[in-house]
Amino acid sequence: MGAPSVYPGMPTPPKPFDIFQQLAPLRRYALSLTRNPADAEDLVHDTLVKAIEKEGHFRPGAEARSWLFAILHNTFLDARRRSRTRAAIEVDGSEGADAAVPAGQDASMRLADVRRTFMALPEEQRAALHLVAVEGLSYDEAAASLAIPVGTLVSRVSRARAQLRAADADPSGNVVPFKARGDHDERAS
C-alpha cells in the first residue's frame, strides 16, 4: 500500500518502478557471476531486454528487484549452458589473469586476497553470498531470485562465508616475518 493520499479515503497509487536505480546492483551481480566486465555489461543488457519483453509476466505487488535478479541469474545460466554445448571455444590464456600490482598497504593486499577467494568460490555459493551480503536481499528474496529453497540458500551462504573465513585465517605464505634491528632468535642462541 502506498503513502497516505492527499484526498481522505483515496489510496495513493504505487510509485512506478525505477529500473535505473537497479542498474548498479545488476552490474555488480553480473560481474560477480561472469568475472568479466564486458560480459557483465552484456548480461545486464540482455536482462533488461528480457525484463521489458516480459513486463506483462511481472506480478503487481511482487518485489521488482528480486524479479530482475532472477532474470539476470537465469539469463546467465542459459548462456553458460549454450556455451558448453558449442564446439570447442578458443580460450585466451590471458583472459583470466589479473595484473599483479604490489599493494602499498596491508589492507589493499587483504582486500585483494578476499576478492580472489570470493571469485574462486563455486558459482552457486558466490551467487548466493553476493545477493545476501552485497545486494542486501533477504534470504527469502535471494532464494526466490535463484529459484532455490531458502534452506539451500542458507547452506550455500554459510559454506561461502566459512571458506572466506578460512582463507582469512590461513595466511598465504607471502608474508615474511619482520625482525627489528637488535632482535634475535632465542632458538639460534
TIGU-256854 format. One line per 5 residues: their letters; for each residue x, y, z of C-alpha. Coordinates in Angstrom, 1 decimal, always signed. Layout:
% residues N
a> X/Y/Z  ...
This chain:
% residues 189
mgaps> +0.0/+0.0/+0.0  +1.3/+3.5/-0.9  +1.7/+6.6/+1.3  -1.4/+8.3/+2.6  -3.4/+10.2/-0.1
vypgm> -3.8/+13.9/+0.0  -7.5/+13.1/-0.5  -9.0/+11.3/+2.5  -10.3/+7.9/+1.7  -8.4/+7.7/-1.6
ptppk> -5.4/+5.4/-1.7  -2.2/+6.7/-3.3  -1.2/+4.8/-6.4  +2.0/+2.9/-6.0  +5.2/+4.6/-7.3
pfdif> +6.3/+3.3/-10.7  +9.3/+1.0/-10.6  +12.5/+2.9/-11.5  +14.7/+0.5/-13.4  +17.6/+2.9/-13.4
qqlap> +18.0/+2.5/-9.7  +18.7/-1.2/-10.2  +21.5/-0.8/-12.8  +24.3/-0.6/-10.3  +23.2/-3.7/-8.3
lrrya> +22.5/-5.6/-11.5  +26.0/-4.7/-12.8  +27.6/-5.8/-9.5  +25.8/-9.1/-9.5  +26.6/-9.7/-13.2
lsltr> +30.3/-9.0/-12.6  +30.2/-11.4/-9.7  +28.8/-14.1/-11.9  +30.8/-13.5/-15.1  +34.1/-12.3/-13.7
npada> +34.5/-10.2/-16.8  +33.3/-6.5/-17.1  +32.4/-6.8/-20.8  +30.4/-10.0/-20.3  +28.8/-8.4/-17.3
edlvh> +27.6/-5.4/-19.3  +26.2/-7.8/-22.0  +24.4/-9.8/-19.3  +22.8/-6.7/-17.8  +21.7/-5.6/-21.3
dtlvk> +20.2/-9.0/-22.1  +18.5/-8.9/-18.7  +16.9/-5.5/-19.3  +15.7/-6.6/-22.8  +14.1/-9.7/-21.3
aieke> +12.5/-7.7/-18.5  +11.0/-5.3/-20.9  +9.8/-8.1/-23.2  +8.3/-10.0/-20.2  +6.9/-7.0/-18.4
ghfrp> +3.4/-8.5/-18.6  +4.6/-11.5/-16.6  +5.6/-9.3/-13.6  +3.1/-9.8/-10.7  +1.9/-6.4/-9.3
gaear> +2.9/-6.2/-5.6  +5.9/-8.5/-6.2  +9.5/-7.3/-5.5  +10.7/-6.0/-8.8  +14.4/-6.1/-7.6
swlfa> +14.2/-9.8/-6.9  +12.4/-10.3/-10.3  +15.3/-8.6/-12.1  +17.9/-10.6/-10.2  +16.1/-13.8/-11.1
ilhnt> +16.0/-12.8/-14.8  +19.7/-11.9/-14.7  +20.6/-15.2/-13.0  +18.6/-17.3/-15.4  +20.0/-15.5/-18.4
fldar> +23.5/-16.2/-17.1  +22.7/-19.9/-16.6  +21.2/-20.1/-20.1  +24.2/-18.5/-21.7  +26.5/-20.8/-19.8
rrsrt> +24.6/-23.9/-20.9  +24.7/-22.7/-24.5  +28.5/-22.1/-24.4  +29.0/-25.7/-23.0  +27.1/-27.2/-25.9
raaie> +29.0/-25.3/-28.6  +32.1/-26.7/-30.2  +35.5/-26.1/-28.6  +35.9/-22.4/-27.9  +39.3/-20.8/-28.3
vdgse> +40.5/-19.9/-24.9  +42.7/-16.8/-24.4  +45.2/-17.7/-21.7  +45.5/-14.1/-20.6  +41.8/-13.6/-20.1
gadaa> +41.6/-14.8/-16.5  +45.0/-13.4/-15.4  +45.0/-10.5/-13.1  +47.7/-7.9/-13.5  +49.7/-8.2/-10.3
vpagq> +50.5/-4.9/-8.8  +52.2/-4.8/-5.5  +50.0/-3.2/-2.9  +51.3/-0.4/-0.8  +49.2/-1.3/+2.3
dasmr> +48.2/-4.4/+4.2  +44.5/-3.5/+3.8  +44.9/-3.4/+0.0  +46.6/-6.8/+0.0  +44.0/-8.3/+2.3
ladvr> +41.1/-6.9/+0.1  +42.7/-8.4/-3.0  +43.0/-11.8/-1.2  +39.4/-11.6/-0.1  +38.3/-10.7/-3.7
rtfma> +40.3/-13.6/-5.2  +38.9/-16.0/-2.6  +35.4/-14.7/-3.3  +35.8/-15.1/-7.1  +37.2/-18.6/-6.6
lpeeq> +34.1/-19.7/-4.7  +31.9/-22.2/-6.6  +29.3/-20.3/-8.7  +26.3/-21.3/-6.5  +28.0/-20.1/-3.3
raalh> +29.3/-16.9/-4.9  +25.8/-16.0/-6.3  +24.1/-16.7/-3.0  +26.6/-14.7/-0.9  +26.6/-11.8/-3.4
lvave> +22.8/-11.4/-3.3  +22.7/-11.6/+0.5  +25.9/-9.8/+1.6  +26.5/-7.3/-1.3  +23.0/-6.6/-2.6
glsyd> +21.3/-6.8/+0.8  +18.5/-9.1/-0.3  +16.7/-11.1/+2.4  +17.2/-14.9/+2.4  +13.6/-15.2/+1.0
eaaas> +14.3/-12.7/-1.8  +17.6/-14.2/-2.7  +16.2/-17.7/-2.7  +13.4/-16.6/-5.0  +15.9/-14.9/-7.3
laipv> +17.9/-18.1/-7.6  +14.8/-20.4/-7.7  +16.0/-22.5/-4.8  +14.6/-23.3/-1.3  +15.6/-20.9/+1.5
gtlvs> +17.4/-23.7/+3.3  +19.6/-24.4/+0.3  +20.4/-20.7/+0.1  +21.3/-20.5/+3.8  +23.6/-23.5/+3.4
rvsra> +25.4/-22.0/+0.4  +25.9/-18.7/+2.1  +27.2/-20.5/+5.2  +29.7/-22.5/+3.2  +30.8/-19.5/+1.3
raqlr> +31.4/-17.5/+4.5  +33.2/-20.4/+6.0  +35.6/-20.5/+3.0  +36.2/-16.8/+3.2  +36.9/-17.1/+7.0
aadad> +39.3/-20.0/+6.4  +41.2/-18.1/+3.7  +41.4/-15.1/+6.0  +42.7/-17.2/+8.9  +45.3/-19.0/+6.8
psgnv> +48.0/-16.6/+5.5  +49.1/-17.5/+2.0  +52.7/-17.6/+2.9  +53.5/-14.3/+1.2  +54.3/-12.6/+4.5
vpfka> +57.9/-12.5/+5.7  +58.2/-12.1/+9.4  +59.8/-8.8/+10.3  +62.6/-8.6/+12.8  +63.7/-5.3/+14.1
rgdhd> +67.4/-4.5/+14.4  +68.8/-6.0/+17.5  +66.1/-8.7/+17.8  +67.5/-12.2/+17.9  +66.0/-15.6/+17.6
eras> +66.2/-17.2/+21.0  +66.4/-20.7/+19.5  +69.5/-19.8/+17.5  +71.4/-18.8/+20.7
